[in-house]
Amino acid sequence: MKRKNQRKKHKDDFFPKKIDELEQIMQSKFENNQDLTFTIYEQDKGQRAAVFFIQYMVDIDQVKEYLLDPFLSSQDAWSTPSLKNDIPIADQATENTLEGILKGLLVGKVYIYVEGEDEALSYFLLNKKHRQLSKAENESVVLGPQIAFTESLITNMNVVRWSIRSTDLVMEKMMIGHKYPREVCLVYVKSVANQTDVNTIRQRLEDLDVDDVEDSTILMQLFSDSSSSMFPQFYATELSDRFTHDVKQGRIGVLTENSPSGVIGPSTFFSFFESTEDMYMRWNIGSFLRLLRFIAIIFSIFITPLYIAAVTYHFEIIPTHELITIGKSRAVVPFPPLFEAMILEFLIELLREAGARLPTKIGETIGIVGGVIIGQAIVEAGLTSSILIIIVALSALSSYTVPNYMMGASIRIIRFPMMILAGLFGLIGIMYGACFLVIHLVKLQSLGRPYLAPVYPFRMKDLNKALFRLPLQFQNRRFLSFRPKEPYRYNRQEARRKHDVDK
């Protein structure tokens, strides 16, 4: 909700104003900071104008060459209409309130105000020094484009525009944050995206009542449907290819200034197990890898709790020869299976976090050498069994098959309550945990759309988009659960028709 006690704009916030009065206001607003440049120029006839900007936010060379030189060499009397013609900068606008000018200065605009005019001219000459386009670091792929977003919103918008060369592509800019405004961009294809979804996400962005937004991932948490759930309801990606692919399918994207990732919505639970490589591989290989990820996640969540439940309560489900092996392995272990498994899981998470925070080469060494040495030492010390180390290692390895980092972290956290339930109640506890998990996922929504679509509500035509892949000639439909304006990408009969060269 927006603030109810927003004060009305005072008449003094509007123009015209005296140059000296405007300078005093600007200096007071910025507390006499040295980075605010406010220069007053005067013509022979006594007419005065002010050029002001924040020094480190704009490109000084462009300000001098494209703005100051034409402005100072103008022989006509200074006025807003004449300056529009004399200054050859395409990105120009006018502003007639102090509030708008203050916000514009913070995003890299240069203002010219002629004393006595009703508005000030603004020119967007942002200093565009930023990290160059490079390969994605957190989402590694083998096939397909690998260009990652940068912290520059303009660069990211250019990458999207270069990938989606269509007049239907819409990019809506808006400012988020009251105290520290930041620019965000809403991206969608107007002929495909569902207008209800577009209006919903636009309204959620406009209704945000925050001081600032540091990153796209923070923004994603602010307008999610359920803030208490550990499952991400919007897909955050640093791959421009993944972003543009989803936008072309009818979803809505959000880009944020100073953030190297874009947000996609609505998303489903199954969206987080898709990889861009699935599109570029043969359909049978892509389907196998996607199914492999689902199996790995089920294995990751349940294999350790099943071991705990079987060893603690349900010996009868273990084959006799395996039961003897497990008994020998656990003969010297002083802890119950639950405590033993929690120690190992905590150790795995500790190594993972340490490896992620340390420099790359050192982190890889800590992850591999530390895991081997510590694991062997724990077994020799009799603090755990060798069988459980194998199970926990396979469980951790399976969780890393998730292409999305946030969903992978959620899966790893779920293992801990599952292990506690298995240690306290056995298989019944695991069933309680699984039922609670399914009910929670059924209740979740992403931008008002079902999170478990197309499994719930069931839609047969969308299964080949979520669980597996069909050959490209059968991929003519978009994801119908999101109700796109154009449900078909192409005519399947025409796509399947084969022509000879001489035709």
VENTAJO-V592484 format. One record per helix or strand. SS is the DSSP state (~ for helix, > for strand). FROM is the first residue (numbers start at 1). LEN is the number of residues. Records with the same first field share a line. If there is no record, write none. Layout:
SS: FROM-LEN / FROM-LEN
This chain:
~: 11-3 / 19-11 / 55-3 / 60-13 / 80-7 / 98-8 / 153-11 / 195-12 / 216-7 / 240-9 / 269-5 / 277-4 / 283-30 / 315-3 / 320-10 / 337-21 / 360-21 / 386-14 / 405-21 / 427-17 / 460-7 / 472-3 / 480-3 / 492-5
>: 14-1 / 36-7 / 48-7 / 58-1 / 92-4 / 97-1 / 109-6 / 120-5 / 126-1 / 135-1 / 147-2 / 169-8 / 182-8 / 235-3 / 239-1 / 252-5 / 262-4 / 445-2 / 449-2 / 477-1 / 488-1
